[in-house]
Amino acid sequence: MSTSAQPAAPKVRVCKTIDVPRNSMRCFDVGGSPVLIANVEGDFYAIADTCTHADGSLSIGRLDTAARTVECPEHAAIFDLKSGEALGYPAERPVAAYGLTVEGDDIHVCVEAE
């Protein structure tokens, strides 16, 4: 029986690790879409930057490093940085979560949501 391997999702270099200091987040254009990259205690995450409730920019919201979540500045919806899951009303739908790798000092993001 033969098994064909799935092709790897395309990834793009987005920034350097120093561009997102420890316990902060920034928005970057990745393939024409706004993507939030967060650095929580040296762990990096990538999710869509646009809130699914009212289109607010999550990167200007509040980062909770203990919970590893971001709160939308518009209406306080909360999203998990790892999965993109909506954890707090009024958002009911998750944001896209993206694969992220650090290669040396470069941060790469998979351009397809996980």
ZISUL-V961052 format. One record per backbone hydrogen bond with DSSP energy under -0.5 kcal/mol. CO is the residue of the C=O (numbers start at 1). NH is the residue of the N-H. Records with the same first field share a line. If there is no record, write none. Layout:
BEGIN
CO->NH ; NH
END
This chain:
BEGIN
10->111
12->109
15->107
16->19
17->20
21->24
24->39
26->37
28->30 ; 35
29->31
30->33
33->30
34->49
35->28
36->38 ; 47
37->26
38->40 ; 45
39->23 ; 24 ; 41
40->43
43->40
45->38
46->98
47->36
49->51 ; 58
51->55
56->51 ; 58
57->60
58->61
61->63
62->64 ; 71
63->65
64->68 ; 69
68->81
69->64
70->79
71->62
72->76
77->72
78->87 ; 88
79->70
80->84
84->95
85->80 ; 87
88->78 ; 91
96->48
97->114
98->46
99->110
101->103 ; 108
102->104
103->106
105->17
106->103 ; 108
107->14 ; 15
108->101
109->12
112->99
END
